[in-house]
Amino acid sequence: MKFHEGFVEKNGVKIAYRDYGPEEAEPILLVHGLGAQLVHWPPHLIDLLIENNYRPITFDNRDAGLSSRFFNKPSFILGYLRYFLRLPMKTEYSLDDMAQDGINILNELNINKAHILGTSMGGMISQIICSIFPNRVKSFTLIASTASVPGPLNGASKEVREIMLERSKSENPTIDEVCEREIKWVSAIGMKGRELDTPEFREETIANYNRIKNRRDGFGYARQLITILASKNRIKRVKLIKAPTLIIHGQEDPVINVKNSHKMHQLIPKSELVIIPNMRHLIEEEILDQFKDKLVSHLASNS
């Protein structure tokens, strides 16, 4: 699979991006979730877009992958307590800053208007892009996300909350610990019954971990999580979204309860809601097969 990689730097923050091209195809900016690198986008989704004459553009959010890292070593427990006590929370950046990162990539690539697709935390960032920069958006696809705060804990299962807490405290884990952690996490949020402890899964996990080399400070995940908790409720902004919007959510999502998708469907004027019965929080190939025609049709009708 061919692609071009580069960096966009603005106000001292470098954002790594990958452009699958071709330039003449319809651009679609993909905004990923908490702690994810651009390499975590499933190949079957990228392939689907390319096969249908779209130009996927992915990037590492700040504090992930090869993009700029920050410096605080936050305590997620203290941050969560401050959130519930309605106390001020200091963060090094906001979701608005992360939304601007996406716009900066479009500017760098001389793209005036693009389709926007965001999942989980990336969906929260994308909501801001679509509400603040409506003239830059052709269509919006919102997957497994929410307009409420606290985003990733809104209806999350006890197992998911415990794993997120564990991940937020992880600093400089060994390769074996990384693999075990990823198997545990994907097992908790992915399709039920899938065998993950395989050589292929471990090899991919190690390759993704090695991609960041000496940028493993262990706190990027926690900083992103605190940024979500510190973010303002986006309900008023979501009401301002004018782009035709396709909302996709799993009936069994253990991270963000499906009720959040119904709320967003009510808030976004031109939206359509698709609930996938056996989907949890990830876009496995079997899950994509259930909404790929709807996705392609949504993009085509707004190109």
N, C-alpha and C positions, 0 to 999 in steps of 0.2 A: 504494500500500500504506500503510495507516494504522498509526501507532505513536505511543507516548508515550515521550519521553526525559527523563532526569533524572540526578541524581547522588546517590550515597550517600557520606557522609563519616564516617569512624571513625578515631580516633587520628591525625588530621591527614592522612589519605589519602583522596582523593576518587576514586571509581570511577564512570565514566560508563556508563549502561545504556540499553537500548532495550527497551520492552515492547510487543509487537505485539498483546496482548489477544486476544479479549475476556476480561474478568475471570472470566466463568463457565466458560471453557474450561479444559482440563487444562493446568497450567503445566509447561513444560519449559525448564530452564536450559541454555543452550548455552555451553560453555567452549572458547575458541579457543586456537590454538597460538602458537608463538614469533613475536613481532613483529607478530602480526595485530591488526587493528582489528575492531570489531564489524561494520563494513561489508563485511568480507571473507567473511562467511558467504554461501554461494551462494543467490541468490534462489529457485532451484528447491527447495532444502531447506526454506526458510522457507515457501514456498507450499504444499508438501506437508503440512507440519505444520498450517498454518492450515486448509487444506481438510479435514483430518481432525479438526477441533475441538480442536486443541492451541493453547496460548498460548506462543509462543516468546519467551524473554527472553534477550537477548544483552548482552554488556558488553565494554568495553575492559579487558583485564588491566592492572594497575598497570605503568607504564612503557611503555604503548602508547596510541595514539589520544588521547582527551581526558582520560584518567585521569591521576592524579598521576605526575610524573616524579621521579627520584631524582638523585643528584649525582655519584657516583663515575664515573671514566673508566677502566674496567677494561681490562686487556690479556687478550684471550682466549687468546693463546698461553701467557702466564705462568700463567693460570688452569688451562689444560689440563695444563701441566707439573706444577703443584701437585697436580692431581687424580691423575695417574698416579704421582707420588712419594708419595702419601698424606699430603701436607702440609696443615695447616689452611687453609681458605679463608674469607675474610671476605666476606660479602654484606650488602647493606642490607635484604634481606628474604628470606623462604624460600617454598618451595612451600606450606607450611602457611599462611603469611600470605595467599597468593593464593587458597587454598581458603576461608579465612575471608571474603575479599572477596565470594565467591559467596554464602555464607550470609548476609552482611550485606544483599545485594540482596533475597534472599527475605524477610528480616525487614522490610526497608523496604516491601515490597509486601504484607506480611501473608500470606505464603504459608507454610503449615506444612509441606507436603510437595510435592515436585516430582519429575518425571522429570529425570534428569541425562544430558546428552550431551556428551562431550568428545572432541576430536581432537588428536592429537600431544601437545604440551606440555599442552594443555587436558585431554587424557586423564590425564596424570600428576596434575594438579590435581584432577580429578574423582575419581580413585582415593582421594585423601585425603578429599574430601568424603564419599564413600560409606563409607569405613572409620571415620571419626571421628564422622560425623553420620548414622548409619543410620536414625534416626527421622525424618529430613527427606527421605528418598529413596524414591520409588515404584519406579523402575526405573533401570537404568544402561545406557547405550549407549557403548561404548568403540571409537573409530575410530583406526586408524593410530597406535598408541601402544605403550608399554612400561612394565613395572614395574621395569626394571633401570636402572642408572646406568653410563655417561653416556647419558641419554635420547636426544637427537637424533643422537648419533654411534654408537649401538649398531648396527653393521652398515651405516653410511652409506657410499655409494660415494665414491670419490676425488673425483669432480666435485662432489658435494654438499658434502663437507668443505671443499673449496677455496672454493666460493661462500659458505658460511657464514662462513668466516674473513674473506673479503673484505667481507661485509655487516657483520660485527662491528666492522670498522675504519672504516666509512663515516661521515663527519661532514659535515653540511651539503652534500649533493650537489646538483647542478643538476637542473632538471626533466628534461632529456635523460638525465642519468645515472641518475635514478630510473627512468625508463621502460626504459632498456637493462638495468638491474639486474633489474627485475621480469620482463622478457621472458626473461632468462637463467635466473632462478630458477624460474619457472613451467615453462619448457621442460624444466628438469632434473628436476622433481618431479611434473609433470602427465602427462597422457596423451601417449603418443608420437605424433608425426606431426601435432600440432595447430599451425596457423598462428596465432601470437600477435602478430606485428608488424603490427597492423591499427590504423586510426584509432580504432575502438571500444575496443580494449584500452588504447591510450595515453590516451584521454579518461578512462576509468574509473580508470586508475592515477594520473593527474594530480589527478582529483577526490578520490581517497582521500588523496593526499599533501597537498593543500591543506586538507583537513579538519583537519589538526593544526596548521596555520598556524605560529605562532611557537614551537611546542613541539617543534621538530625539533632535538634536541640531538645526535642521531646515536649515542647510546650506550645507549639503552633496550634495543635488541636484544642488545647485548653483556652488559648487566646481567642480562637474563632468562636468557641462555645460561649465564653463570657461576652463576646461581642453580640451574639444573638440575644442573650439574656438582657443585655443593656439596651437593646434596640427598642425604639418606640413602637407601639402598636401600629400596624400598617393598614388598618381597616379603612380609614379615610382615604388613604392613597389608593388602595385597591379599587375603591369605588370610581376613581378617576381613570382607570385603565380603559382606553377606547379601542385597543386592538382586538380583533376577533381572537377569542381565547378557547383553547381546548384544555380542559382539566382532566387529568387521568390520575386515578388513585386506586390503591389496592384495598379490597374489603377487609383483608386481614393484616393491614399495616400495623406492626407493633411499635413503630417509632412515632408516627404522626397519625392519630386516629382518623378514620375515614370521615367522621363527622365534620372535620375541618374542610374537606373538599365540598361538601354541601353548602357550608357557610360561604366559601369563596364563590361558588356558583351563583349564590344569591347576590353577592356583592358586585361581581363583574357583569356589566350590562350585556355585552355580546359574548356570552360564554356557553360552552357545551360541556356537560359532565359525563365522563365514562368511568364506571366502576368495574374493575376487573376482579372477579370473585376469588381466584386463588393467588392473586398478587399480594405480596407483602410490601417491602420497601425498595426492592431492586428491580432492574429491567433485564431479567434473564431472557434468553432467546424464546422460550416457550411463552413468556409473558408478552414480549414484543409482538409475537405472531398474532396475539389477540387484539391488538390495537393498531398495527402497522398500516392497515388500509385506511383507517380513520385518520391517522396522522398524516399520511401522504395526501389524502383528499383535503384535509384542513390546510396544509401548506400550499397545495396547488391552487386552491380557490382564493388564496390571498397573496399570490405571487404577482 
